Amino acid sequence: MTTAQYQESVEWLFAQAPNYQIDGQKAYKPGLDNIIKLCNFFGNPQEKIKCIHIGGTNGKGSTSNMLASILQESGYKTGLYNSPHLIDFTERIKINGKNCDKEFVYNFIQKLKGLPEDIQPSFFEFTTIMAFEYFYQQQVDVAIIEVGLGGRLDSTNIIKPLVAAITNVQLDHQNILGDTIEEIAGEKAGIIKSQIPIISGDEKDVVKNIIKDKAYKEHSLFIDATLLKTDLSSDLKGNYQKKNIRVVLALIQELRKLNFIISEKNIEDGLLHVHHNTGFIGRWFEFSHNPLTICDTAHNQAGLEYVFAQLNSIDKHKHIVLGFVNDKKIDDVMKILPANATFYFAKPSIHRGRPPQEYEDLLKEGKISYTIFNSVQKAYLSAKENCRNEEMIFIGGSNFVVGEFLEKNLEISE
């Protein structure tokens, strides 16, 4: 297999299957019929591996990577399925921090080309069965599976995990999951299964009660992670990580009951070496010190509120590069933009990217200092040029903005 063959096969995957990452709601295929057919076709590899299921609006990626790092420190061969990827497709499927083998991806895609006509999977369904099969072939000790979108009808919900967690519930993807916190919480709680412990990391009583009620109906143990006290910290920076750490610790408690051997030192080391152990980047990621450049993939109201609050706590003038996709409620975001900042707006270079010209009226109303650019990279280079000593740069608003930035600049910085 050549690099060109690999690239062609991945491009085929993107082109053949509806892809929410690119196309948005029209690519979303709720329900488990397709993934059930797919898993049957490949011999149900998900039934042959031990899994942990992580859902929630924000924090899924951080929580699953912190847990993976701890399990790796404990000596377990750990699979990790996250989405979306920032730079390369193989980031979605990892074992002990190493991206999925490109040869496996190439060969598996050739098998996907020969699927029966009655199976018409989405892009995410394709990648989900690919992850299950890879983890089974590589005989992982445990696989951490992150929900793609929602929970009840998400293709990952075919698994029967050892334990599951819902990090939190916020307003996001309302066009798919519902307009209210209650509706969205109901969808997230759909990952709760009979007699399988469920951990809740949300502090809102309305969300706790919905998760607790579903757990009661399923005769499942409900664990409230918000009651845990800890002083542990992680190399994943961002004030919001304190909440995610509590969910991770609750997961560890349940895994210990299942005879996983995880020491306190494993926990401490795992939390402090997430970047090294799993390769996870994108959440309050410090790209450079001079100038201080931070990127963060927070992309909904609740996530951005946390990130912008942390930016406001830094006593520096900020040069902020932002971009959004079409299904985000930009009106609300404009109300919480950080103070003491110069803004650089650009459209992410995907089909769903939203041109800043469409919301320029809001920028003018907010009387902020801004410039519009035709690419994320041009916006960043302008911010870098304007950034003076003791000032900082922030890049965010979307996974795709951060992905574009890192793809263009990560190798240069290294």
Secondary structure in CASP SS format (residue, H / E / C, confidence):
PFRMAT SS
TARGET T0000
AUTHOR 0000-0000-0000
METHOD secondary structure of the structure
MODEL  1
M C 1.00
T C 1.00
T H 1.00
A H 1.00
Q H 1.00
Y H 1.00
Q H 1.00
E H 1.00
S H 1.00
V H 1.00
E H 1.00
W H 1.00
L H 1.00
F H 1.00
A H 1.00
Q H 1.00
A C 1.00
P C 1.00
N C 1.00
Y H 1.00
Q H 1.00
I H 1.00
D H 1.00
G H 1.00
Q H 1.00
K H 1.00
A H 1.00
Y C 1.00
K C 1.00
P C 1.00
G C 1.00
L C 1.00
D H 1.00
N H 1.00
I H 1.00
I H 1.00
K H 1.00
L H 1.00
C H 1.00
N H 1.00
F H 1.00
F C 1.00
G C 1.00
N C 1.00
P H 1.00
Q H 1.00
E H 1.00
K H 1.00
I C 1.00
K C 1.00
C E 1.00
I E 1.00
H E 1.00
I E 1.00
G E 1.00
G C 1.00
T C 1.00
N C 1.00
G C 1.00
K H 1.00
G H 1.00
S H 1.00
T H 1.00
S H 1.00
N H 1.00
M H 1.00
L H 1.00
A H 1.00
S H 1.00
I H 1.00
L H 1.00
Q H 1.00
E H 1.00
S C 1.00
G C 1.00
Y C 1.00
K C 1.00
T E 1.00
G E 1.00
L E 1.00
Y E 1.00
N C 1.00
S C 1.00
P C 1.00
H C 1.00
L C 1.00
I C 1.00
D C 1.00
F H 1.00
T H 1.00
E H 1.00
R H 1.00
I E 1.00
K E 1.00
I E 1.00
N C 1.00
G C 1.00
K E 1.00
N E 1.00
C C 1.00
D C 1.00
K H 1.00
E H 1.00
F H 1.00
V H 1.00
Y H 1.00
N H 1.00
F H 1.00
I H 1.00
Q H 1.00
K H 1.00
L H 1.00
K C 1.00
G C 1.00
L C 1.00
P C 1.00
E C 1.00
D C 1.00
I C 1.00
Q C 1.00
P C 1.00
S C 1.00
F H 1.00
F H 1.00
E H 1.00
F H 1.00
T H 1.00
T H 1.00
I H 1.00
M H 1.00
A H 1.00
F H 1.00
E H 1.00
Y H 1.00
F H 1.00
Y H 1.00
Q H 1.00
Q C 1.00
Q C 1.00
V C 1.00
D C 1.00
V E 1.00
A E 1.00
I E 1.00
I E 1.00
E E 1.00
V C 1.00
G C 1.00
L C 1.00
G C 1.00
G C 1.00
R C 1.00
L C 1.00
D C 1.00
S H 1.00
T H 1.00
N H 1.00
I H 1.00
I C 1.00
K C 1.00
P C 1.00
L C 1.00
V E 1.00
A E 1.00
A E 1.00
I E 1.00
T C 1.00
N C 1.00
V C 1.00
Q C 1.00
L C 1.00
D C 1.00
H C 1.00
Q H 1.00
N H 1.00
I H 1.00
L H 1.00
G C 1.00
D C 1.00
T C 1.00
I H 1.00
E H 1.00
E H 1.00
I H 1.00
A H 1.00
G H 1.00
E H 1.00
K H 1.00
A H 1.00
G H 1.00
I H 1.00
I C 1.00
K C 1.00
S C 1.00
Q C 1.00
I C 1.00
P C 1.00
I E 1.00
I E 1.00
S E 1.00
G C 1.00
D C 1.00
E C 1.00
K C 1.00
D H 1.00
V H 1.00
V H 1.00
K H 1.00
N H 1.00
I H 1.00
I H 1.00
K H 1.00
D H 1.00
K H 1.00
A H 1.00
Y H 1.00
K H 1.00
E C 1.00
H C 1.00
S C 1.00
L C 1.00
F E 1.00
I E 1.00
D E 1.00
A H 1.00
T H 1.00
L H 1.00
L C 1.00
K C 1.00
T C 1.00
D C 1.00
L C 1.00
S C 1.00
S C 1.00
D C 1.00
L C 1.00
K C 1.00
G C 1.00
N C 1.00
Y C 1.00
Q H 1.00
K H 1.00
K H 1.00
N H 1.00
I H 1.00
R H 1.00
V H 1.00
V H 1.00
L H 1.00
A H 1.00
L H 1.00
I H 1.00
Q H 1.00
E H 1.00
L H 1.00
R H 1.00
K H 1.00
L C 1.00
N C 1.00
F C 1.00
I C 1.00
I C 1.00
S C 1.00
E H 1.00
K H 1.00
N H 1.00
I H 1.00
E H 1.00
D H 1.00
G H 1.00
L H 1.00
L H 1.00
H C 1.00
V H 1.00
H H 1.00
H H 1.00
N H 1.00
T H 1.00
G C 1.00
F C 1.00
I C 1.00
G C 1.00
R C 1.00
W C 1.00
F E 1.00
E E 1.00
F E 1.00
S E 1.00
H E 1.00
N C 1.00
P C 1.00
L E 1.00
T E 1.00
I E 1.00
C E 1.00
D E 1.00
T C 1.00
A C 1.00
H C 1.00
N C 1.00
Q H 1.00
A H 1.00
G H 1.00
L H 1.00
E H 1.00
Y H 1.00
V H 1.00
F H 1.00
A H 1.00
Q H 1.00
L H 1.00
N H 1.00
S C 1.00
I C 1.00
D C 1.00
K C 1.00
H C 1.00
K E 1.00
H E 1.00
I E 1.00
V E 1.00
L E 1.00
G C 1.00
F C 1.00
V E 1.00
N C 1.00
D C 1.00
K C 1.00
K C 1.00
I H 1.00
D H 1.00
D H 1.00
V H 1.00
M H 1.00
K C 1.00
I C 1.00
L C 1.00
P C 1.00
A C 1.00
N C 1.00
A E 1.00
T E 1.00
F E 1.00
Y E 1.00
F E 1.00
A E 1.00
K C 1.00
P C 1.00
S C 1.00
I C 1.00
H C 1.00
R C 1.00
G E 1.00
R C 1.00
P C 1.00
P H 1.00
Q H 1.00
E H 1.00
Y H 1.00
E H 1.00
D H 1.00
L H 1.00
L H 1.00
K H 1.00
E H 1.00
G C 1.00
K C 1.00
I C 1.00
S E 1.00
Y E 1.00
T E 1.00
I E 1.00
F E 1.00
N C 1.00
S C 1.00
V H 1.00
Q H 1.00
K H 1.00
A H 1.00
Y H 1.00
L H 1.00
S H 1.00
A H 1.00
K H 1.00
E H 1.00
N H 1.00
C C 1.00
R C 1.00
N C 1.00
E C 1.00
E C 1.00
M E 1.00
I E 1.00
F E 1.00
I E 1.00
G E 1.00
G C 1.00
S C 1.00
N H 1.00
F H 1.00
V H 1.00
V H 1.00
G H 1.00
E H 1.00
F H 1.00
L H 1.00
E H 1.00
K H 1.00
N H 1.00
L H 1.00
E H 1.00
I H 1.00
S H 1.00
E C 1.00
END
